[in-house]
Amino acid sequence: MRVFLTGGAGYIGSVTSELLLNEGHEVTIFDNLGRGHREAIEPRADFIEGDLRDKDSVADAMAKVKPDAVMHFAAYALVGESMVQPEIYFRNNVVGGINLAEAMLANNVQKIVFSSTCATYGQPERVPITEDEPQRPQNPYGESKLMFEHTLKWYQELHGMKPVFLRYFNACGATETYGEDHDPETHLIPLVLRVALGQRESVKIFGDDYDTPDGTCLRDYIHIVDLARAHILALEKDVSGPFNLGTGTGNSVLEVIEACREVTGHPIPAELAPRRPGDPARLVAGAEKAETILGWKPKLADMHTIVASAWKWHQAHPNGYGA
């Protein structure tokens, strides 16, 4: 298939581009390089530098490529930033998304695989979280993703579009080529590995009195390669609607830190800090729908496997994609 992939200079987009090309698909990456990295763009893909917020830019690119389907990863994704600058999240994630959908309609492109998020659920009533859980976002980031889901549902109803919403939890790990390099970095595993690299003195644990086995927050960590595989399955199958992606179990903050110690051989000092407002005790995916309908099941769910892949990439790229 000829795939128009937005956000291919970012973490998940770069790995998905790599796997798509490995499987024989054609890929055109559309990215403004604002938060991604030129070095993360898969060299076998075609690349168009452009911005979704520029309606003409994305319309011209779509008309040039005439793809069979779209994969959409180009979103702002920092919860804290969204609470300070909500306007940039609605402009990029919603208005930019609408420009993308309009360009699809103009070129008779029906299939879109949308990189959504578990943040659309907010504070869940039940864990594991299933797709029928009420969606009550607690921040503009989650709200912006949900707004675009709703937009695509109406485009499906009125224009015959076929959207797939992949709502996932904590993306992590790396391939031999592509890994995690955010600025600022907010994800636990790369922050812990920076201690092992000598770039930080310690890692903070935000609260140890949660209702979990060891008192620290429990999250569902999913390897980036498993995520990319799910996107490709959603692309290739005649499906639409939401799918949660996760392992269904999860690891605590202490378990992640201990796995990093064992993989790196570094003591990785940790210091206790106060709870962060709004952190749920547990966020775990109920992913039975993805297994049943997509035929997807995580293959790299072991935390030591995840950390080992990330550690190998960070050792080879101690400054990320920078010099």
C-alpha positions, -999 to +999 in steps of 0.1 A: +000+000+000+010+036-005+009+052+030+009+089+038+024+090+073+024+122+094+049+126+122+075+103+108+103+122+124+090+114+158+094+084+181+065+061+171+063+074+135+099+066+128+096+030+140+063+024+122+079+038+090+108+013+094+085-017+098+061-006+070+090-004+045+104-037+058+070-053+048+070-038+013+047-008+017+055+025+002+058+054+027+057+092+023+065+110+055+049+144+061+065+163+091+073+199+100+104+188+120+092+210+148+094+183+175+108+154+156+143+148+143+155+148+107+178+120+117+148+099+127+133+100+092+136+066+076+159+071+045+139+046+024+108+068+027+099+098+006+099+130+027+078+161+024+084+189+049+051+205+057+028+215+085-007+202+091-018+236+104-011+249+069-042+237+050-026+242+016+006+224+026-011+192+035-036+194+006-008+198-019+012+169-004-018+146-004-027+154-040+009+147-050+012+114-032-024+101-038-020+074-010-041+044-003-042+052+034-030+076+061-013+070+094-014+100+117+012+104+144+017+142+142+004+155+175+016+175+205+017+150+235+029+167+267+001+167+293+018+193+315+023+217+285-013+212+275-024+225+309-004+257+303-008+262+266-041+245+256-045+266+225-015+251+207-029+216+214-063+224+199-047+242+169-022+214+161-041+183+172-076+193+162-074+220+135-043+202+119-062+169+120-092+185+103-070+198+075-056+163+071-091+148+069-102+174+044-072+166+022-081+129+024-117+136+013-105+157-016-083+128-028-108+100-021-086+085+007-108+066+031-086+047+055-068+065+084-051+048+114-050+074+141-025+074+169-048+082+198-042+078+236-055+063+268-057+099+280-091+101+264-104+080+293-092+103+321-095+087+356-109+053+348-137+037+367-124+002+361-090-013+355-081-029+331-096-002+308-118-014+280-129+005+249-164+010+264-151+028+294-165+064+297-142+090+281-136+119+304-103+136+296-086+154+324-064+177+303-064+195+270-040+169+254-065+141+260-094+163+251-078+173+218-073+136+208-109+128+217-122+158+197-104+144+166-118+110+172-153+125+173-145+144+141-135+112+123-166+094+135-187+120+118-166+118+087-172+080+088-210+085+092-213+112+065-185+106+041-177+069+043-143+073+059-128+043+077-110+056+108-092+033+133-083+048+168-054+031+185-055+041+222-023+031+238-006+035+271+032+039+278+052+035+246+088+024+253+118+005+240+137+010+207+148-007+175+184-010+164+179+023+145+153+044+162+147+053+198+132+078+222+145+114+222+121+140+235+128+176+247+118+178+274+119+141+283+090+131+306+090+093+302+102+071+330+125+046+312+147+072+293+149+093+325+161+063+345+186+054+318+200+089+319+212+081+354+230+050+342+246+072+314+259+096+341+236+124+328+215+126+360+224+119+396+191+101+405+156+094+394+125+107+413+097+084+425+065+105+428+048+088+458+050+054+473+017+052+491-006+042+462-030+013+463-006-010+444+016-040+455+047-018+462+030+015+467+042+031+435+022+039+404+015+010+380+015+016+342+011-006+311+044-004+292+043-015+256+073-020+233+074+004+203+078-025+179+046-041+192+028-007+188+041-004+152+029-039+144-006-030+157-007+000+134+002-021+104-024-047+112-050-020+116-039-007+082-041-040+064-074-053+079-109-040+070-116-026+104-126+007+120-133+021+155-113+021+187-087-004+200-068-003+232-032-015+230-014-028+261-001-058+278-030-061+303-007-063+333+016-034+339+048-026+359+052-003+389+078+025+390+099+005+414+098-026+391+109-004+361+138+011+381+149-024+393+148-038+357+170-008+346+195-016+374+197-052+364+201-045+326+226-017+330+245-029+360+243+006+375+229+012+410+206+041+398+199+060+430+162+069+435+147+096+457+112+098+470+092+129+460+056+140+467+028+126+446+020+145+414-015+158+412-038+137+391-016+106+389-039+075+390-026+045+409-031+021+380-035+025+343-037-008+325-052-017+291-078-042+284-066-052+249-088-083+242-105-065+213-072-059+195-063-096+201-096-109+188-102-085+158-067-074+148-050-106+157-025-086+177-007-096+209+024-081+224+055-101+217+080-080+236+061-074+269+089-085+293+103-054+310+139-066+308+135-070+271+120-035+268+148-019+289+175-038+271+164-025+237+162+011+250+196+008+268+213-004+236+199+025+217+207+051+243+243+038+247+247+042+209+230+076+211+239+091+245+227+126+233+198+113+214+198+123+177+219+153+185+257+155+180 
